[in-house]
């Protein structure tokens, strides 16, 4: 038996998942065959349930061949999301992920504020260090006023990672 470009054998080949579900003969030039193989019937079943075979056929025929694979994977993803959530589909999943991002960003901001607060408490517990005796001989960065030096060191966000306590979290009780 000869091997065809669509990946099916000429002659007694099994029909693609689409033709099998639609109970029709699978032609050699079947537009569904390269994208809905016989061993993955669930892919076409969900796409057919949401979009309909006729609409999927029209969409695939209107696209150039190099874009059809991406279109099919998008349709399968949307169809599966629509089966799980008939009202919102992919938009519901995206909205849920966006809410998770918002919550995590809030938690990150709180953790960063706690770090600044802890550094301020740590800095205020250190005794004042004497300022250089001769400001003329000092470098420009050391000629800062004490308030400039304090604000720079207070709000520096360089984090030190304590390898020994990596498993512990600030949030655990």
N, C-alpha and C positions, 0 to 999 in steps of 0.2 A: 504494500500500500504506500502511496506517495504522501509526503508531508506537505501541507498547504501553508501559505504565509499566515493564515489566521490561527495556526496552531492545531487545527483539527485534521484528521485523516480523511482522505477521500473514500467514499463508499459508506461503510457501516459505522459512521461516527455517531457518538451520542450527541443529542441536541444540547444547545446551550441552556442555561437555567431559565432564560426568558422564554424560549420556544417550548421548553418542557412545561413551564407553568401555564403558558397560553395554549398548550396542547395543539401545537402546529408543527409542521415540518420545518426543520432548520436548514435554510438554504446555505450555499457556500458563501454567498456575499451578505450574510445576516449581519446587520449593524450591531446587534447585541452581543454576538459570540465572543469578540475579543475582550469584552468588559464584564460579562456575566458568565463565567465558566460553569459547567455543569456541576462541579463539586462545591459550589457556593450558592445554593438556591435562595438562601435567606437574603442575600444582597438584592436580587431582583424583586423578591416578594415584597420587601419593605418599600422599595422605590416605586413599584407598580401600585401598591396600596395608596401611596401619597400622591404621586404625580400622574399615574396612568401610563400604560404602555404606549399608547398613541402619542402622547405629549413627549415622552422620553425619546421615542423614535424621531420625532420632528426636531427636538433639540439637538440630538446627536448628528442628524443629517445636515443641519445648518452650520455646524462647527467644522473647522478643518480637523483632519485626523490627529494632528499633534496635540490638539487641545481636548480631545474627547476623553482621554483617561482622567485628566483633572476634573472635567465636568462630571464624569460618573462618580468619582470619589466624593465630590461635593454633594451630589444628589443623594448618595448613600448616607453620608453624614447627616444631611438635613432630614432625610426620611426617617432615620433612626431616632433623631432628636424629636421629630414630629410624632412618632409613634409613642415615645416616652412622655412627651408633653404636647398634647394635641393643640393647645391654645397658643403657647409661645414658641415652641420648637427650639431652634438654636438661640433665639433672642433670650429665652429664659435661662439657658446655660450661661450665656455671656453676662447677663444681668447678675446672676448668682456669683460668678467669678469677680465681677466688678465690686460687688458688696464685700467679698472676702478681701480684695485689695484695699478697699477703704478702711476696713477694720484693722488690717495689718499695718497700714500706714499710720493709723492713730496709735496703735501699740508701739510702733517704732518711735514716734514723736514723744510719747510718754517716757519710753526708755531713755531717749536722748536727753530729755529734761531731767530725769533722775540722775543721769551721769553728770550733767552740769551742776546740779544741786550738790551731789556728793563731792565733786571737785571743789566747789566753793567752800563747803564745810571743811574739807581737808586743807585747803589753802589758808583758811582763816585760823586753823589750829597751829600753823607754822609761825615761829617768831619772825619779826621783821628782819630782813637782811640789810646790812649797811650798804649804802650807795657808794660807788667809786669816789675816792678822795679827789682826784683831779679830772674833771670832766673834759678838759682840753685834750688830754692824751687818750681819751676813750674813743672807741669806734662810734660811728653815727648811730648804730643800733642800740648801743648801751647808753647813749645820751638821752634816752627817753625819760620822761617824768615817771615817778613810781606808779601813777595811775595808769599810764600807757602800758607799762610792763605788766601790771596786775591784770588789766583787761585782756591782754594777749594770752597770758598763761591761763586765765580762768576759762576762757571760751575756746581754747584750742581743743579740737575734737579728735586728737590722736588717741586711739584706744590701745590699751595694753592688754594682750590676751594672756590670761593665766591658764597655762596648759594643764595644770594639776586639777583645776576645778571646771574643766570644759563641760562636763556632764551636768553640772548644777546650773540652774536658771534663776534669774532674779524673780521670775514669776511663780516659781514653785513654793508651796506653803510648807 
